[in-house]
Amino acid sequence: MSFLTIRDKNLPSGLTAMTLARSSRVNKGDDIDVIGIPREIGNWGLIRGNIVSYRGREIFFSAEVDEGNSGGPIVRSGEVIGLVTETGGYGRAVPVESLRLFVERSGVSLAAVVFRAVDRPTGKVFRDRLKDGSEGPEMVRIQGGCFQMGSPASEKGRGEDERQHQVCVEEFVIGKYEVTFEEYDRFGDVADREKPDDRGWGRGRHPVINVSWEDAVDYTDWLSRETGKRYRLPTEAEWEYAARAGTTTAYWWGNDVGSNRTNCNGCGSRWDNRKTAPVGSFDPNPFGLHDTAGNVWEWTCSNYSETYDAKNYNESEQKCALKGDSGPRSLRGGSWFNYSVSVRSASRFRFLRDSRYSYVLVGFRLARD
């Protein structure tokens, strides 16, 4: 059947096609290729490994794969024998018999199954309705998962507070952009609050600045009342998971900052070390989020812990602080004023919740349950 075959001139390892295996036989020690496909179909990546064991409905394999391979096919001699369901030093995969049943009964192509699986879908952009019928900020649904939070010891510019450790997050919703002056000013008008200063850089689509953690939380509380949904700031773990978008490099686009990828001091944009850029001025990450690196530091809802509470196993990076909790709050992402090491995905900073220091560098991004 033709729908069981993928043909692509860019397949790795000299393959000209991948065909769904006809046999469910899997042998310990079989050499395999674990294939990942990024969002732009055609750029195939490959990691070699071998079968460790086969236990009924699961294949266990050994290969140095990461989250970018999740959902990708396991290929043996040109035949797809399964799809990756879990990554790590030892990975797991759904075997071909389960995959074949779906493909043959549904009539969809193997290509559609594989492409859909590895494209790491994050859900469409949506906007909740406010009480007056108007639309709220653009939000993106993020599928839950596990990742290595923090940075490896070898990463250039690494801070002492970036201890690398595995963290798992549940599905959540996060803002496509940093909250803008246009969005925040509406809250100010309704709540009769003094509006934050824009330093003459422009309001509208520029990210709101000069807001404390308490100001940001007040905005989320107001938006929750308006929409009937529970808006909040992201936890520090959710923020990094969303910013990385399945990547393990210093920046979501690679280990080098490059030029004109973000707004920071020395990052090659026309706003560098001068002022904020309008949100969405740079390409989004693979989850469709803009400006997770640079532009403004973003408040999280989490208390800051230099060691991620390693000794007490308190996991503050996965929790939201209460309004009255003492201690500094974590900020992420870096700003237009900071050098490139501060806009890495693992970079961290902190301020007191009611502090007014350097708020020209600080804004926030929404989250929602």
C-alpha positions as CSV (number, residue, x, y, z in Angstrom):
1,M,0.0,0.0,0.0
2,S,1.5,3.3,-1.0
3,F,0.3,5.2,2.1
4,L,2.7,3.1,4.2
5,T,5.8,4.8,2.6
6,I,7.5,8.1,3.2
7,R,9.8,9.3,0.3
8,D,11.9,12.3,0.9
9,K,15.2,13.3,-0.7
10,N,16.4,14.8,2.6
11,L,16.1,11.5,4.6
12,P,19.3,11.0,6.6
13,S,21.8,8.1,6.4
14,G,21.2,7.7,2.6
15,L,17.7,6.5,3.0
16,T,15.4,7.1,0.1
17,A,12.3,6.0,1.8
18,M,10.9,4.8,5.1
19,T,8.3,2.0,5.1
20,L,6.2,0.7,7.9
21,A,7.6,-2.6,8.9
22,R,5.5,-5.7,8.0
23,S,6.9,-7.8,10.8
24,S,6.6,-7.0,14.5
25,R,9.7,-9.0,15.3
26,V,12.3,-6.9,17.3
27,N,15.5,-8.4,18.4
28,K,17.8,-7.3,21.2
29,G,20.9,-5.7,19.9
30,D,19.4,-4.6,16.5
31,D,20.9,-1.4,15.2
32,I,18.4,1.4,14.8
33,D,18.3,5.0,13.7
34,V,16.2,7.4,15.9
35,I,15.0,10.2,13.7
36,G,13.7,13.6,14.7
37,I,12.0,16.1,12.5
38,P,11.9,19.8,13.4
39,R,9.0,22.1,12.6
40,E,10.4,22.8,9.1
41,I,9.8,19.4,7.5
42,G,12.8,18.4,5.4
43,N,15.6,19.0,8.0
44,W,15.9,15.5,9.3
45,G,18.2,14.7,12.2
46,L,19.4,11.2,13.1
47,I,20.9,9.5,16.2
48,R,22.1,5.9,16.2
49,G,21.3,3.3,18.9
50,N,20.3,-0.3,19.4
51,I,17.4,-2.3,20.8
52,V,17.8,-3.1,24.5
53,S,14.6,-5.2,25.0
54,Y,11.1,-5.7,23.7
55,R,8.3,-6.2,26.2
56,G,4.9,-6.6,24.6
57,R,3.6,-3.2,23.9
58,E,6.9,-1.3,24.5
59,I,10.3,-1.2,22.8
60,F,13.3,-0.1,25.0
61,F,16.3,1.3,23.2
62,S,19.6,2.8,24.0
63,A,20.5,6.1,22.2
64,E,21.6,9.6,23.4
65,V,18.3,11.2,22.4
66,D,16.6,14.2,23.8
67,E,13.1,15.7,23.7
68,G,13.6,16.8,20.1
69,N,13.3,13.1,19.2
70,S,10.1,12.5,21.1
71,G,7.5,11.2,18.7
72,G,10.0,10.5,16.0
73,P,10.3,7.1,14.2
74,I,12.7,4.3,15.0
75,V,14.0,2.9,11.8
76,R,15.7,-0.4,11.2
77,S,17.1,-1.0,7.7
78,G,14.6,1.5,6.2
79,E,11.6,0.1,8.1
80,V,9.8,2.1,10.8
81,I,9.4,-0.3,13.8
82,G,8.0,2.2,16.3
83,L,7.6,5.8,17.4
84,V,9.5,7.3,20.4
85,T,7.4,7.9,23.5
86,E,10.1,8.7,26.1
87,T,13.7,10.0,25.8
88,G,16.8,9.8,27.9
89,G,19.7,7.4,28.2
90,Y,17.2,4.6,27.7
91,G,14.2,5.5,25.6
92,R,10.9,3.8,25.0
93,A,8.8,3.5,21.8
94,V,5.4,2.3,20.7
95,P,6.0,-0.8,18.5
96,V,4.9,-1.2,14.9
97,E,1.9,-3.4,15.6
98,S,0.2,-0.5,17.4
99,L,1.2,2.0,14.8
100,R,0.1,-0.3,11.9
101,L,-3.4,-0.7,13.3
102,F,-3.8,3.1,13.4
103,V,-2.4,3.7,10.0
104,E,-4.3,0.9,8.2
105,R,-7.6,1.4,9.9
106,S,-7.6,5.2,9.6
107,G,-6.3,5.3,6.0
108,V,-4.0,8.3,6.8
109,S,-0.5,8.3,5.5
110,L,2.5,7.2,7.5
111,A,4.0,10.5,6.7
112,A,1.1,12.3,8.3
113,V,1.4,10.2,11.5
114,V,5.2,10.8,11.8
115,F,5.1,14.5,10.9
116,R,2.2,15.1,13.3
117,A,3.9,13.3,16.1
118,V,7.3,15.0,15.9
119,D,6.1,18.5,15.1
120,R,5.7,18.9,18.9
121,P,2.2,20.5,18.6
122,T,1.5,23.2,21.2
123,G,-2.1,24.1,20.3
124,K,-3.5,27.0,18.4
125,V,-3.3,30.6,19.6
126,F,-6.5,31.7,21.3
127,R,-7.9,34.7,23.2
128,D,-10.4,34.6,26.1
129,R,-13.4,37.0,26.1
130,L,-13.6,39.8,28.6
131,K,-16.9,40.8,30.2
132,D,-17.6,43.5,27.5
133,G,-17.1,41.0,24.7
134,S,-13.7,42.1,23.7
135,E,-10.7,39.8,23.4
136,G,-7.9,39.3,25.9
137,P,-4.2,38.7,25.2
138,E,-3.1,36.0,22.8
139,M,-2.3,32.8,24.6
140,V,-0.8,29.4,23.5
141,R,-1.4,26.0,25.1
142,I,1.8,24.1,26.0
143,Q,1.8,20.4,26.3
144,G,3.3,19.1,29.5
145,G,6.6,17.2,29.7
146,C,9.9,16.7,31.4
147,F,13.2,18.6,30.7
148,Q,16.6,19.4,32.1
149,M,16.2,22.8,33.8
150,G,19.3,24.9,34.3
151,S,22.5,24.7,32.3
152,P,25.4,22.3,31.9
153,A,28.7,23.2,33.5
154,S,30.2,23.7,30.1
155,E,27.8,26.5,29.0
156,K,29.4,29.8,28.4
157,G,28.3,32.5,30.9
158,R,26.7,30.0,33.2
159,G,25.7,31.3,36.6
160,E,26.2,29.6,39.9
161,D,22.4,29.4,40.5
162,E,21.7,27.4,37.3
163,R,22.0,23.9,38.8
164,Q,20.9,21.4,36.2
165,H,18.1,19.0,37.3
166,Q,15.1,17.3,35.7
167,V,11.8,18.9,36.1
168,C,8.3,17.8,34.9
169,V,5.5,20.3,34.2
170,E,1.8,19.7,33.5
171,E,0.0,21.2,30.5
172,F,-0.4,24.9,30.9
173,V,-1.2,28.1,28.9
174,I,1.3,30.9,28.4
175,G,1.3,34.3,26.7
176,K,2.4,34.4,23.0
177,Y,3.9,37.8,23.8
178,E,5.0,39.8,26.8
179,V,2.1,41.9,28.1
180,T,1.9,45.2,26.3
181,F,1.2,48.7,27.4
182,E,-2.0,48.5,25.4
183,E,-3.2,45.6,27.4
184,Y,-2.0,46.8,30.8
185,D,-3.3,50.4,30.2
186,R,-6.8,49.0,29.8
187,F,-6.5,47.5,33.3
188,G,-5.3,50.8,34.6
189,D,-8.2,52.7,33.1
190,V,-10.8,50.3,34.7
191,A,-9.0,50.0,38.0
192,D,-8.3,53.8,38.1
193,R,-4.6,53.1,38.7
194,E,-1.6,55.2,37.9
195,K,-0.2,54.1,34.6
196,P,3.5,53.1,34.4
197,D,5.9,55.4,32.7
198,D,7.0,54.3,29.2
199,R,10.2,56.5,29.2
200,G,9.0,58.0,25.9
201,W,9.7,54.8,24.0
202,G,6.1,54.2,23.0
203,R,3.1,52.4,24.5
204,G,0.8,50.3,22.3
205,R,2.6,47.2,21.3
206,H,5.7,47.8,23.4
207,P,6.0,45.6,26.4
208,V,4.8,47.2,29.6
209,I,7.7,48.2,31.9
210,N,8.1,49.8,35.3
211,V,5.8,47.2,36.9
212,S,6.5,45.4,40.2
213,W,5.7,41.8,40.9
214,E,2.7,43.0,42.8
215,D,1.5,45.1,39.9
216,A,1.8,42.1,37.6
217,V,-0.2,39.9,40.0
218,D,-2.9,42.5,40.3
219,Y,-3.2,42.5,36.5
220,T,-3.6,38.7,36.4
221,D,-6.2,38.9,39.2
222,W,-8.2,41.5,37.2
223,L,-8.0,39.4,34.0
224,S,-9.2,36.4,35.9
225,R,-12.3,38.3,37.1
226,E,-12.9,39.6,33.6
227,T,-12.6,36.2,31.8
228,G,-13.7,33.7,34.5
229,K,-10.4,31.9,33.9
230,R,-7.5,31.6,36.4
231,Y,-4.7,33.8,35.0
232,R,-1.4,34.1,36.8
233,L,2.3,34.5,36.2
234,P,4.2,31.3,35.0
235,T,6.2,29.4,37.5
236,E,10.0,29.5,37.0
237,A,9.9,25.9,35.7
238,E,7.0,26.6,33.3
239,W,8.8,29.7,32.0
240,E,12.1,27.8,31.2
241,Y,10.2,24.9,29.7
242,A,8.3,27.2,27.4
243,A,11.4,29.3,26.5
244,R,13.4,26.2,25.6
245,A,10.6,24.8,23.5
246,G,12.3,21.4,23.4
247,T,15.8,22.7,22.9
248,T,18.9,22.1,25.1
249,T,21.1,24.8,23.8
250,A,22.0,28.1,25.5
251,Y,19.5,30.0,23.3
252,W,16.5,28.3,21.7
253,W,18.1,28.9,18.3
254,G,21.6,27.5,19.2
255,N,24.6,28.1,21.4
256,D,25.7,31.3,19.7
257,V,23.6,34.5,20.1
258,G,24.1,35.4,16.4
259,S,22.8,38.7,15.1
260,N,19.4,40.3,15.2
261,R,17.8,37.3,16.9
262,T,16.8,39.3,20.0
263,N,17.0,42.7,21.7
264,C,20.0,42.8,24.1
265,N,23.3,44.7,24.6
266,G,25.4,43.6,21.6
267,C,22.8,41.3,20.0
268,G,22.7,43.1,16.7
269,S,19.3,44.7,16.7
270,R,18.4,48.4,16.2
271,W,17.0,48.5,19.8
272,D,20.1,47.1,21.5
273,N,21.1,48.9,24.7
274,R,18.7,51.7,23.9
275,K,15.1,50.7,24.5
276,T,12.4,48.0,24.3
277,A,11.3,46.7,20.9
278,P,7.6,46.2,20.0
279,V,6.6,42.6,20.9
280,G,6.9,40.2,18.1
281,S,9.8,42.0,16.4
282,F,11.8,38.8,16.2
283,D,11.1,35.2,15.2
284,P,9.2,33.0,17.6
285,N,10.6,29.9,19.3
286,P,9.4,26.4,18.2
287,F,6.4,26.8,20.6
288,G,5.4,29.9,18.8
289,L,6.4,32.3,21.7
290,H,8.0,35.6,21.0
291,D,10.7,37.5,23.0
292,T,11.5,34.8,25.6
293,A,15.1,35.9,25.1
294,G,15.8,39.6,25.7
295,N,13.6,42.7,25.4
296,V,12.5,42.8,29.1
297,W,13.1,40.6,32.2
298,E,9.9,38.7,32.9
299,W,8.4,38.2,36.4
300,T,7.6,34.6,37.3
301,C,5.3,33.7,40.2
302,S,8.0,31.7,42.0
303,N,10.2,32.6,44.9
304,Y,13.9,32.7,44.0
305,S,16.2,30.1,45.5
306,E,19.8,30.1,44.5
307,T,20.0,26.3,44.6
308,Y,16.4,25.5,43.5
309,D,16.0,24.4,47.1
310,A,18.2,21.4,46.5
311,K,18.8,20.7,50.2
312,N,15.2,21.0,51.3
313,Y,13.5,19.5,48.1
314,N,11.1,22.4,48.3
315,E,10.9,22.8,44.5
316,S,10.2,26.5,44.6
317,E,10.7,26.7,40.8
318,Q,7.5,24.7,40.4
319,K,5.3,26.7,42.7
320,C,3.7,30.1,42.9
321,A,4.5,32.3,45.9
322,L,1.7,33.9,47.8
323,K,1.3,37.6,47.8
324,G,2.5,38.0,51.3
325,D,5.4,35.6,51.1
326,S,8.8,37.2,51.9
327,G,11.9,36.9,49.8
328,P,12.8,37.8,46.2
329,R,10.9,36.7,43.2
330,S,12.5,35.1,40.1
331,L,12.8,36.9,36.8
332,R,13.8,35.3,33.5
333,G,14.7,36.2,29.9
334,G,17.1,39.1,30.2
335,S,16.5,42.6,28.7
336,W,17.5,45.2,26.1
337,F,20.2,46.4,28.5
338,N,21.9,43.1,29.4
339,Y,24.6,41.3,27.6
340,S,23.9,38.1,25.7
341,V,24.8,35.8,28.6
342,S,21.8,37.1,30.5
343,V,19.3,36.2,27.7
344,R,20.2,32.5,27.7
345,S,17.3,30.1,28.5
346,A,18.8,29.2,31.9
347,S,19.8,32.7,33.0
348,R,18.1,33.9,36.3
349,F,17.7,37.1,38.2
350,R,15.6,38.3,41.2
351,F,14.0,41.3,42.7
352,L,11.8,41.9,45.8
353,R,8.1,41.8,45.0
354,D,7.6,45.5,45.8
355,S,11.0,46.8,44.8
356,R,11.3,49.7,42.4
357,Y,14.9,49.2,41.3
358,S,15.7,49.0,37.6
359,Y,12.0,48.4,36.6
360,V,12.7,50.0,33.3
361,L,14.1,46.6,32.4
362,V,11.2,44.6,33.7
363,G,7.9,43.4,32.3
364,F,6.0,40.1,32.5
365,R,4.2,37.4,30.5
366,L,0.9,35.8,31.4
367,A,0.1,32.1,32.2
368,R,-3.2,30.4,32.7
369,D,-4.3,27.1,34.1
